[in-house]
Amino acid sequence: MKKKIALALDLGGTNIRLAAIGEDGNVYSRSRSATPTGSSSIEIVDQIVKLADECRREVPEDSEIFAIAAAVPATINEEAGILTKLPNLPALEGVQLRDILTQRLHIPAILENDANAAAYGENWLGASRGVDDSICITLGTGVGGGLIINGQPFRGKDGTAGELGHVCVEPQGVPCGCGGRGCIEQYASATAIVRMAREAGMDVNSSLDVYMAASEGNVNADRVFRKMGSYLGIGIASLINVLNPEMVVLGGGVSAAWDRFIGTVADEIAIRSFREPATRAKIVRAELGDDAGILGAARSAFANEKKVAHHAEVV
């Protein structure tokens, strides 16, 4: 009997990454390229197909690629396989990517929000493996989130569950790209850290600059991370009260500054959460790095094998 392998796609505004992954999480092959910029959806799909063909050529002969799963930075209409809300990939707005990939690659396709995929990956092989109920928060250019409930991603009725970056932590706060004000994303993302540092009079170009300054004893930089940790802690405390998770996983590039903000996060949780759930919920760093999303996409393919096969039959 042939080994089953899934093609897993991590589709970002900067890079496209693909891997062939087995049921045990073993990565058999990888391919990667820059995302075509200012391009049409056809050019992006053509590049995905090219990378998929590269991965296919390197899988063992005793294996079978049964599906492709794509982690995408978008809201997904699961019924129609359509992508919406893609500020970094506007060419794919309204595109039926699931059906297009099925037709072009001749294998079933499934779509997963990238933050949900990261949460699923960490739950499969990373920091929250073996944990039934967890929250994964990705601190990057923005703030993303994924919920794992009873061991499964929770997507909500419209596929928008887990938009943790847009939990309001300051009602009259900084305007957010979502149309609201005072969202976690405006205080705990890399972009927010740079903004707050500049507001404090610092000449910085990246969150790493702020971190290095804080590590060297810069008082303003240290205050920025304390402020960031305070708002992040307020948001996490609310999530703990509502969802009572076993674990909260923090990933993304900003999590590398863990030592600068985690103490303030813990202080806010202790003050604002109910004691028992706050004590239960472990706050940990993600373990899988850039592979979280691609592994989560593969996991989604294996977990939904019957569903993806059904979609392929009707395309």
N, C-alpha and C positions, 0 to 999 in steps of 0.2 A: 504494500500500500504506500502511495506516495505521500511525502511530507507536505503539509499544507503551509503555504507561505502567503503573507499579505504584503502588498506594496503599500507603504505608508508615506503620505505626502504632507510636508509642512510648508504651507504656502504663505509667504510673508511679503510685505511690501518691498523688502530689500533682497531677500534670497528665497530660492526654491530649493528645498531639500527632499530627497526621496531615499527610501531604504526598503530592502526586502527583508521581512522579519518573520521568524517562525513562531509557533504557538508557545514556545518557552521563552520568547523574548530575544532569541539569538538573532543577531544582525548578520545576514549573509552578504549583503552588498549595499553600497551607498553611491549616490550621485548628487551633485549640487551645482547650481549656477546662480548668477544674479537674476533677479526678476526683471524681465523686459520693462523698461521705463517708458512712460508716455505711449504705451502700446494698446492695441485692441485686445479683446478677449481671445481672439483667434491666435495671436502671437503668444500669449501666455499659455494657452492650451497646447500649442505646438511645442513649446519648451518643456512642458510637463511630459508630453508623450516621448520626447527625445530622451529625457532623463529616465523615464520608466523603461524604455528599451535598453538603456545602458544597464540598469539594475537587473533586468530580466536575463541578460546574457551571462551574468555571473552567478546565478543561483545553481545549486546542485541538480544534476540530471534526474535524481530520484525524488524531485519535489514538484509541486504544482502550485502556481500562483492563482489563487481563487478569487481575489478581490483587490480593489484599491480603496484605501480610506484616506480622506483628505482633511487635515486640520487647517481651518481657514479663519482669519480674523473678521468674522461676519456674523450677523444674525441669519439663521438658516430656517427656511420654510421646509420642514421635514417632509410634508406631504408632497410638495412639488419639486423639492430638491433645488430651490432657488436661493441665491445669496442676496442679502440686502445689508445696508449700513457698512460699507467698506471704504472708510476715508483714505486708507493707504493703497487700495486696489480698486479705484473707481471704475475701471474698465469691466469689472465683473459684476457691477450692480445690476440686479435683475436677471442674471444669467443662470440658466438651468445646468449648473456645472455637473451635477450628478449624472444626468442623462448624457451629456456631451462626453464625459470621461468613459462612461459605459460603452458608448458607440465607438469612440476612437481607440480604446484599448481592448475591446472585446472581452471584458471581464466586468462583473458587477462593481458598482461604486457606492460609497457611503460618505456622507459629509458630517463633520463634527466641528463645532466651534473650537478655536485654538486653545482658549483658556480651559474649557471642559476637557479637551484632550490632555492638556498638561496635568490636570487633576487626576484624570483616569490613569495616566502613565505613572504618576507618583504612587497611586493606590495599587497599581499592579506590581511594580518592581522598585519603587522608590521609598520615600520617607514614610508614607502612610500605608505601606503594604500590610495586609492583615487587619486593617482598621475598617470597620463598617461605615462609620459616619465621620466625614472629614471635610474641611474647607481648604481650598488651595488658593492663595492670593499671589499673583505675579506682579512684582514691583519692577517695572521697566520704564520705557518712555511714557507709557500710561500705566494704569492699574487694571489688571484683569482678574477674573475669579472663576472658580469652578466648584460645584458642590457635589459631593459623593454621599448619597443617602442609601443605606442598606446595600452598600457595595456597588451601586450603579450611579452614573451621572444623572443629576436632576436637571432637566432642561426647561421645565415649565410648559404651559400650554402653547405659548408662542415662540418657544425656543430662546427666550431672553433671560431665563433664570440664571443667577450667578453673576450679574453685572455689579460685582461688589465695588468696583472703582467708582460707582455712582451712588453709593450710599452717602447721604448728606451728613456731614459732621460739623458744619458751620452754616446755619441758615442764611446769614447775610454775608457769606464768604465770597471767595474769588469766583467769578463766572466760569462755567465749564462748557466745553464743546458740546455737551449733551443738551444744553439749553437750561440747565439748572445752575445752582450756585453752591459753593462750599462742599463739593464732592471730595471723597477721599483722594481721587486722582489729582486734585489741585493742591494736595499737601504731602502726598507720599510717593509720588512718581519721581523719576530722574529729572524730568522737565520742571516739576514743582520745586525740587531741591535747588536747581540752578536759579530759578526765579526768586526764591526766598533769600538765597545768598546774595544775589545782586541787589535786592531790596535792602539788605543789611550793609551795602556798600562794598561788597567783595567783587573783585575782577576775576570771574571764573567763566569757563566755557563748558564744563561738564560736571556731573555729579561726582565723578572721580576727583576732580580738582577740589571740590568741597570736602570730600572725605580725607584727602591728603592734608589739607589745611587743618582739619579737625584733629587728625592724628599728630600734627606738629604743634598742637596747643592753641590754635586760633580760636578765640572765644566766640566770635560770630559764627564760625562754621559749626562749632559744637552746639550753639543755640539752635541753628537750623535743624540739626539732626534730632535734637530734643523736641522741637516743635513738630517735626515730621513724625516722630515716635508717639507723641501725645495724640495727634489726630488719628494715626493708624490704630492706636490702642483704643480710642473711643469707638471707632468703627468695629473693631474686632470684638469689643465687649458687647456691643449690640447684637452682633451675629451669634455670639456664645449664648446670650440670653434667649434669642429666638430659636436657635437650631440645636443647642445642647450637643455640640460635636465632641468626639473623642480627641480630635487633633486639628490644629490649624497649621498648615504648611505654608511657609513664605519662600517664594522663589523669585526669579528674575534678577537682572543685573544689580539692582539696588540692594538686594539681600546680602551682597558682599560686604556692605557696611554694617552688618549685623551688630558688631560690638558698639557702634555709635548710637543705636536707637532702641535695641531690644529691652534695655532696662526701663526706659520710659514707657514702652508698650506694656510691659508687665505691670508697672505701677497703675496705669490707667485701667487695665483689666481687673486688677484687684479692687479698685475703688468702685467700678461701675457694673461689674457682673455679679450675679448671684454666686454665693460662695461655693456651693457644691459643683455646679457646672464649670466655674472658673478654675477650680482645683483640678477637675477631671481633664479639661482640655489642655493637652500638651502643645506648646508653641515651638515648632521645629523648623529647621531650614530644609529646603528641597534638596534632593540628592542627585537628580538626573540631569540637571543643567539643560542644555539645548535639546537633549534627547527626550525630554518629558513629553512634548507634544507629539513627536513622531511615534514614540512607543504607545502613547495613549490612543493615537489613531489606529495603530495596528490592533490594539486590544479591542477597540470598538468593532473592527471588522470581524474578529473571531467571535466576539460576543453576539453579533447580529448576523451571523452567517446565513440563516434562513431568510431574514428580511432583505439582505442585499441580493440574494439569489432571486427573490420574488420581483424586486424592482427591475432586475436585468431582463426577466422574462417579458415584462410589459413595455420595455423600451423599444 
